[in-house]
Amino acid sequence: FRKELNVSESAILIGHISRLHPMKDHTTLLRAIERVVDGLSDIVGKQEVLFLLIGHGVTSELSKNSAIRFLGERIDVPRIMSALDIVVSSSAWGEGFPNVIGEAMASEVPCVVTDVGDSAYIVGKYGRVCLIGDDQCIASSLLQLIGNKQERKKIGKRARIRIEENYSMDKIKKEYLKEWGF
């Protein structure tokens, strides 16, 4: 996938996967991206970072920032997810159980999320949680993860275990049957 994007293997890929809708709060995300791009000069070695914005209606009309690639609606999200280093969710409302967070964590990809719906609960202590609309928190959380590959890998591995232990089909089935007295 990195070859398709024409980026180096060492580049950090940060994904935001959602349709264009006010509840997904692309405005906060774009402000956070600007902060990250500005803050990259403080990271030793000037790490190459690329933001991949994926989803229906997500087009280059949103921003001209060269650190962003707009991929639009895709059918190969699992392939993309496996190439990502970080996933960010900037939603402002309307989330129940955001599948993209569970999918990222199951793929060993650490997440930076806003505290909406079950996002904070799903991530637990294996990711970063910010207040809704807090582009400063999102940016600083991303910069921390960008600057520490070992931490990203460690959080990603623990995130996968969290998903396996709490959200596998077997676990959900057992909880469902227990709740209904079977």
Secondary structure, 3 states (H helix, E strand, C coil): CHHHHCCCCCCEEEEEECCCCHHHCHHHHHHHHHHHHHHHHHCCCCCCEEEEEECCCCCHHHCCCCCEEEEECCCCHHHHHHHCCEEEECCCCCCCCCHHHHHHHHCCCCEEEECCCCHHHHHCCCCEEECCCCHHHHHHHHHHHHCCHHHHHHHHHHHHHHHHHHHCHHHHHHHHHHHCCC
